[in-house]
Amino acid sequence: MTSALAEELPGGTIFRGGSYRETIDIVLEWVSTGIEVAGVTIIVVGAIAATAVFLYGGLVSVGWPAAFHRYRANLGRGILLGLELLVAADIIGTVAVTPSIENLAILALIVLIRTFLSFSLEVEIEGRWPWRRAEADREGPSEETRERL
């Protein structure tokens, strides 16, 4: 049974109006969940938008080979942005709970995997290592990149 100062929140969380730490934990949990939802939404909307642009490009404007290269790049960009938000949500979610060695190890593994995925996607989209960007900008777009455009 809850007291007059207690309020049951969605998901079964009970807010008791007690200590500041409890209030902060609840707020951070909600913020983390909101950022996770935003990240997943961006991935889904990005996939739908990239597919629409791919179909339009293939059917109407640039042809299927060029549309496919653009599709991969656009899909990768949506995934990258969504992954960045998911990493941020994981960090906030870990801070919201009492940090332990186990929670920090899990967070480190999640961040490592998502960072590797982000790095791999960026290399796939850009077609070069990130530290070679300035050199590539001086040389102009490669023949393969010009074909994609």
C-alpha positions as CSV (number, residue, x, y, z in Angstrom):
1,M,0.0,0.0,0.0
2,T,1.3,3.4,-0.8
3,S,1.3,6.5,1.4
4,A,-0.2,9.9,0.5
5,L,3.2,11.0,-0.8
6,A,3.7,7.9,-2.9
7,E,2.7,7.6,-6.5
8,E,2.9,4.6,-8.8
9,L,4.5,5.3,-12.1
10,P,4.1,3.3,-15.4
11,G,6.3,0.2,-15.3
12,G,5.6,-0.4,-11.6
13,T,8.1,2.2,-10.4
14,I,6.9,3.7,-7.1
15,F,7.8,7.3,-6.5
16,R,7.8,8.1,-2.7
17,G,8.8,11.7,-2.8
18,G,11.7,10.6,-0.6
19,S,15.4,11.3,-1.0
20,Y,16.8,13.3,-3.8
21,R,18.9,10.3,-5.0
22,E,15.7,8.3,-5.5
23,T,14.2,11.1,-7.5
24,I,17.3,11.5,-9.6
25,D,17.5,7.8,-10.3
26,I,13.9,7.8,-11.5
27,V,14.4,10.8,-13.7
28,L,17.6,9.3,-15.2
29,E,15.9,6.1,-15.9
30,W,13.1,7.9,-17.8
31,V,15.7,10.0,-19.7
32,S,17.7,6.9,-20.6
33,T,14.5,5.1,-21.8
34,G,13.5,8.2,-23.8
35,I,16.9,8.4,-25.5
36,E,16.8,4.6,-26.3
37,V,13.4,5.1,-27.9
38,A,14.7,8.0,-29.9
39,G,17.7,6.0,-31.1
40,V,15.6,3.0,-32.2
41,T,13.1,5.4,-33.9
42,I,15.9,7.1,-35.8
43,I,17.2,3.7,-37.0
44,V,13.7,2.6,-38.1
45,V,12.8,6.0,-39.8
46,G,16.3,6.1,-41.4
47,A,15.8,2.6,-42.8
48,I,12.4,3.6,-44.2
49,A,13.6,6.9,-45.7
50,A,16.8,5.2,-47.2
51,T,14.6,2.6,-48.8
52,A,12.2,5.2,-50.2
53,V,15.2,7.2,-51.7
54,F,16.6,3.9,-53.0
55,L,13.4,2.9,-54.8
56,Y,13.0,6.4,-56.2
57,G,16.6,6.6,-57.4
58,G,16.4,3.1,-58.9
59,L,13.2,3.6,-60.7
60,V,13.3,7.3,-61.7
61,S,16.6,9.2,-61.4
62,V,20.1,7.5,-61.2
63,G,19.5,3.8,-61.9
64,W,19.9,0.8,-59.7
65,P,23.7,0.5,-59.2
66,A,24.1,4.2,-58.1
67,A,20.9,4.0,-56.1
68,F,22.3,0.9,-54.3
69,H,25.5,2.7,-53.3
70,R,23.5,5.6,-52.0
71,Y,21.1,3.3,-50.2
72,R,24.0,1.7,-48.3
73,A,25.4,5.1,-47.3
74,N,22.0,6.5,-46.3
75,L,21.1,3.3,-44.3
76,G,24.5,3.4,-42.6
77,R,24.1,7.1,-41.6
78,G,20.7,6.3,-40.0
79,I,22.2,3.4,-38.1
80,L,25.2,5.4,-37.0
81,L,23.0,8.2,-35.6
82,G,20.8,5.7,-33.8
83,L,23.8,3.8,-32.3
84,E,25.2,7.1,-30.9
85,L,22.0,7.7,-29.1
86,L,21.9,4.1,-27.8
87,V,25.4,4.4,-26.4
88,A,24.4,7.7,-24.7
89,A,21.3,5.9,-23.2
90,D,23.5,3.0,-21.9
91,I,25.9,5.5,-20.2
92,I,23.0,7.4,-18.6
93,G,21.3,4.1,-17.6
94,T,24.5,2.8,-15.9
95,V,24.9,6.1,-14.0
96,A,21.3,5.9,-12.9
97,V,21.8,2.6,-11.0
98,T,24.4,2.2,-8.3
99,P,27.6,1.7,-10.2
100,S,29.3,-1.6,-9.6
101,I,32.2,-3.3,-11.3
102,E,29.8,-5.7,-13.0
103,N,27.6,-2.8,-14.4
104,L,30.7,-0.9,-15.5
105,A,32.1,-4.0,-17.2
106,I,28.9,-4.6,-19.1
107,L,28.7,-0.9,-20.1
108,A,32.3,-1.0,-21.3
109,L,31.6,-4.1,-23.4
110,I,28.4,-2.5,-24.9
111,V,30.2,0.7,-25.7
112,L,33.1,-1.2,-27.2
113,I,30.9,-3.2,-29.5
114,R,28.8,-0.2,-30.6
115,T,31.9,1.9,-31.1
116,F,33.3,-0.8,-33.3
117,L,30.1,-1.0,-35.3
118,S,30.0,2.8,-35.7
119,F,33.6,2.8,-36.8
120,S,33.0,0.0,-39.3
121,L,29.9,1.7,-40.7
122,E,31.8,5.0,-41.1
123,V,34.6,3.3,-43.1
124,E,32.0,1.6,-45.2
125,I,30.1,4.8,-45.9
126,E,33.1,7.0,-46.5
127,G,35.2,4.4,-48.3
128,R,38.4,5.4,-46.4
129,W,39.9,5.4,-42.9
130,P,38.8,8.4,-40.8
131,W,42.4,9.6,-40.4
132,R,42.8,9.7,-44.2
133,R,39.9,12.2,-44.6
134,A,42.0,15.3,-44.9
135,E,44.2,13.7,-47.5
136,A,41.2,12.5,-49.5
137,D,39.6,16.0,-49.3
138,R,42.8,17.5,-50.8
139,E,42.8,15.0,-53.7
140,G,39.0,15.3,-54.4
141,P,36.6,12.5,-54.8
142,S,37.9,9.2,-56.0
143,E,36.7,7.6,-59.3
144,E,34.6,5.1,-57.3
145,T,33.0,7.9,-55.3
146,R,32.3,9.9,-58.5
147,E,30.6,6.7,-60.0
148,R,28.4,6.4,-56.9
149,L,27.2,10.0,-57.2
